[in-house]
Amino acid sequence: MHTRFEHSLGVMHTATLMYDAIRERSREILESDLAYNQDGLGRDRQLVRLAALLHDVGHGPFSHAAEELLPQINGGDGKYKHEQYSAAIVRSQLKDVIENHPSNANYGFKADDIASLLEGSSRAKQALFWRDLIDGQMDADRMDYLLRDSYHIGVQYGRFDLDRVIQTIVAIRFEDDGSIRVGITDGGFHAAEALVLARYFMFTQVYFHKTRVAYDVHLRGALKEILPAGVFPKPTPAELSEYLRWDDWRVLGLLSDGKGGEHGQRLRTRNHFRNIYSSPEVSKLADLDELKVVKEQLGGLVAAEEPASKSWYKTGTPDIRVVSQTKGPSPLSKYSSVLANLKANNQVLLYVYPEQVEQARKKVSEVVKK
Amino acid sequence: MSTDIERIGVLGYLVQRAPSGWVGRTTLMKHCYFLQELREAHLGYSFSLYSYGPFDSAVLSDLGEGEALGVLREEVISYPSGYGYQISCLLDPEQIAEVGGELLERYQRDIDWVVQEFQNYSAADLELLSTLVYADREALAAGEEISMAELSRRVKEVKPRFTNDYILRQAESLDRRNLLSAVV
């Protein structure tokens, strides 16, 4: 068991190590291309530390399991994300403690400076370059949760050489378009390769494990029953305080009191949905055709359908840049033949009620070749 | 097809419409941003600003899934000064129409417009243009009316490597096409 606070401290620590390493190794690029001076680099170091510390304060109970129940954006596209709640909380509930903290006399931060970096706003100015350390392809968030989750779960899948990543992290200038990105020197490419593989293995073995995913389904289902209108309050001044009342303890208490409907009951009795069919980890269009046939065959027996592509932890296509003293920048996949052949996991898991497993199994076997 | 798969069909069509038959990652990302922001195509992406312009990792996830499904292919192309990505579509137009389903049907004209409007820009220019649109929409959301000079100043703070004149010229080119909303 570990807490989000512990993770947040870890992200702040890792982001600081990354920041200091880039500042030391790539000072010339930071000064010439991003117009930094000594004072600016000192100020933004503290800004990045605060943003890293607060990056997850907007999470609802049980973090990503609850993310689907965030409400629709008025007149916008899609739903709110927890990052928008983090920014809103920083601007309101945390405004006073940030702006009036005695140490802030040295920096003059406004809460909006931190929120702008967290949510990705032009108001963050040149500091936006550092956003990759908090929410990017090779960020402190991932580095911390992979190592921390592995340690606490007791698996080795998420381990990689963090020290070596820090020793080789740099800012890379792309000569053709002049952009500056975070990357690593070629001496660290195996460490970066291990980081990507750690993500891959943690996804397949832990985050997208069929039983763990089943409990996400039940948590979501129970929360939907418990929440008024089935969704969390919005990150608006009128609703933010109510949102903050929804923490793990409140939900656990309600579940313990018998709330949460059928899903709550399944959580209490550990009688979770059972995985009856899984498409291949790398599914082709033909595999989706088979999935469709299986779903039709199962009909009303399908209790839940969970695609890897919907998972917050999905691995996607990594875009980590490597630079050497003799060659220009290259993507990590050019260095690593393993990663060059690594495809995104787009598996889909189908679940049925435990009471109907045998019936479902027979139906699936009628349409799926052994 | 599910909406997620249809979105991969939209990416496939966008690639097919490119005059060269392929696009780079920056083009794919920024064209999706323009589609959502300038044409109000509801693709479900959630862009936020980085120093390299509006970005959503979900576009790269869709690209990865498109590769896994055998719809898209991505190759790394090396140049003397660096590298780029060459993304092509492995399906013919009829197959892409099937994968893209209703979502593609709904936004086909908008995709054609985006490709037509932005096909001649370099990756660096697409980063700049999309950042200008992003800053403009931020001002709009905050209820601000800003001058062209103020918009350019805000973008200059994010992208100091561009000259003031160049940013201003690009902002004016967007304004001439009525693509900015908060500028007065």
Chai-1 contact restraints between the chains, C-beta under 6 A:
chainA,res_idxA,chainB,res_idxB,connection_type,confidence,min_distance_angstrom,max_distance_angstrom,comment,restraint_id
A,D33,B,R161,contact,1.0,0.0,6.0,A-B,restraint_1
A,A35,B,P160,contact,1.0,0.0,6.0,A-B,restraint_2
A,D77,B,H42,contact,1.0,0.0,6.0,A-B,restraint_3
A,G78,B,G44,contact,1.0,0.0,6.0,A-B,restraint_4
A,G78,B,S46,contact,1.0,0.0,6.0,A-B,restraint_5
A,G120,B,S48,contact,1.0,0.0,6.0,A-B,restraint_6
A,G120,B,L49,contact,1.0,0.0,6.0,A-B,restraint_7
A,S122,B,L49,contact,1.0,0.0,6.0,A-B,restraint_8
A,S122,B,A135,contact,1.0,0.0,6.0,A-B,restraint_9
A,S122,B,E138,contact,1.0,0.0,6.0,A-B,restraint_10
A,S122,B,R154,contact,1.0,0.0,6.0,A-B,restraint_11
A,S122,B,V158,contact,1.0,0.0,6.0,A-B,restraint_12
A,K125,B,E157,contact,1.0,0.0,6.0,A-B,restraint_13
A,L128,B,Y50,contact,1.0,0.0,6.0,A-B,restraint_14
A,L128,B,S51,contact,1.0,0.0,6.0,A-B,restraint_15
A,L128,B,V158,contact,1.0,0.0,6.0,A-B,restraint_16
A,F129,B,S51,contact,1.0,0.0,6.0,A-B,restraint_17
A,R131,B,Y50,contact,1.0,0.0,6.0,A-B,restraint_18
A,F174,B,G82,contact,1.0,0.0,6.0,A-B,restraint_19
A,E175,B,S81,contact,1.0,0.0,6.0,A-B,restraint_20
A,E175,B,G82,contact,1.0,0.0,6.0,A-B,restraint_21
A,D176,B,S81,contact,1.0,0.0,6.0,A-B,restraint_22
A,D176,B,G82,contact,1.0,0.0,6.0,A-B,restraint_23
A,D177,B,A123,contact,1.0,0.0,6.0,A-B,restraint_24
A,D177,B,A124,contact,1.0,0.0,6.0,A-B,restraint_25
A,G178,B,R161,contact,1.0,0.0,6.0,A-B,restraint_26
A,S179,B,Y52,contact,1.0,0.0,6.0,A-B,restraint_27
A,V282,B,A68,contact,1.0,0.0,6.0,A-B,restraint_28
A,K284,B,L69,contact,1.0,0.0,6.0,A-B,restraint_29
A,K284,B,G70,contact,1.0,0.0,6.0,A-B,restraint_30
A,L285,B,L69,contact,1.0,0.0,6.0,A-B,restraint_31
A,S309,B,D4,contact,1.0,0.0,6.0,A-B,restraint_32
A,S309,B,E65,contact,1.0,0.0,6.0,A-B,restraint_33
A,K314,B,S61,contact,1.0,0.0,6.0,A-B,restraint_34
A,G316,B,L60,contact,1.0,0.0,6.0,A-B,restraint_35
A,G316,B,S61,contact,1.0,0.0,6.0,A-B,restraint_36
A,G316,B,G64,contact,1.0,0.0,6.0,A-B,restraint_37
A,T317,B,L60,contact,1.0,0.0,6.0,A-B,restraint_38
A,T317,B,L63,contact,1.0,0.0,6.0,A-B,restraint_39
A,T317,B,G64,contact,1.0,0.0,6.0,A-B,restraint_40
A,G328,B,S81,contact,1.0,0.0,6.0,A-B,restraint_41
A,G328,B,G82,contact,1.0,0.0,6.0,A-B,restraint_42
A,P329,B,G82,contact,1.0,0.0,6.0,A-B,restraint_43
A,S330,B,Y83,contact,1.0,0.0,6.0,A-B,restraint_44
A,P331,B,V76,contact,1.0,0.0,6.0,A-B,restraint_45
A,K334,B,V76,contact,1.0,0.0,6.0,A-B,restraint_46
A,K343,B,A68,contact,1.0,0.0,6.0,A-B,restraint_47
A,A344,B,G64,contact,1.0,0.0,6.0,A-B,restraint_48
A,A344,B,E65,contact,1.0,0.0,6.0,A-B,restraint_49
A,A344,B,A68,contact,1.0,0.0,6.0,A-B,restraint_50
A,N346,B,E65,contact,1.0,0.0,6.0,A-B,restraint_51
A,N346,B,A68,contact,1.0,0.0,6.0,A-B,restraint_52
